[in-house]
Amino acid sequence: MSDVQGLIQDLVAANHILGHEGLCDAYGHISVRNPDNPETYFLSRSRAPELVTADDILEFNLDNSPVVETDTPIYIERPIHGAVYQARPDVMSVIHNHCHEVLPFAITGTPMRPAIHNSRRLGETVPVWDIRDKFGDTDLLVTTNDQGHDLAATLGGNKAAIMRGHGCTVSGTNIPDAVQTAISMKINAQAIFRAQPMGDIIYLTPGEINASSPGMKTLRGHDRAWEYLLRRAGVSS
């Protein structure tokens, strides 16, 4: 059996980090798949991420229904999470946010391409999902399982997908991986905006994006970055 309580503690910490790093304000959410039952996932009740506590965490089935019925207000965009988990057995954590730095890529035809080394994790481009293509004019929120499945199809095997006029969805092999990818998207967008007045952007080549990092095999994953983010957000490890 895994340490589910420890995982929930990490989920709470991730909510606080996303708020502190400016990826989520009153809105946005992060979930984690239940390692003891991959047919369920954990997600906070409807609350601003920076205020989430362990008592707020609920368990949901992959059809996004609560495992235990509740009268507590819950996020209406749960279909984003369940649909990605259904489509991607490799995904253990999902983030949905409206990061302000990423939003320009959601309202223009400019693709999100990696320009700095930490954004290599995004792949050569980030696909864009437009809810209008299949569902016509909506309020742009992903509130049905059909919409969630359509978004997950656009995400495909990628780490992230931009949602036209809305925000983005990010996947990860674990909580720190998803958080790091979301932060990398923000930093990459910032770098592009700040560099544009200076001239043409020199994006990473496919070879650079896909190059292996020999030294990574000696590291313990995301521990250093995760510890740093916990400290910045004032969260104890």
SULPE-V14814 format. One record per pair of residues at least 24 apart in sequence whose C-alpha atoms are under 6 Angstrom apart, sorted by the first residue. I is the first residue (numbers start at 1). J is the second residue. If there is no record, write none. Layout:
# SULPE-V14814
i=[I	I]
j=[J	J]
This chain:
# SULPE-V14814
i=[12	15	15	16	16	17	19	19	20	23	24	28	28	29	29	30	30	31	31	32	32	33	45	46	46	46	76	77	77	79	79	80	83	83	84	91	91	92	92	93	93	93	93	94	94	95	95	96	96	97	97	98	101	101	103	106	106	107	114	115	115	119	120	122	126	127	128	128	128	129	129	130]
j=[53	49	50	49	50	233	49	50	233	99	97	96	97	95	96	94	95	93	94	92	93	92	74	73	74	75	143	142	143	145	148	148	148	149	152	172	173	173	174	171	172	174	175	170	171	169	170	168	169	167	168	167	186	189	167	164	165	165	204	203	204	184	209	159	161	161	161	162	163	163	164	164]
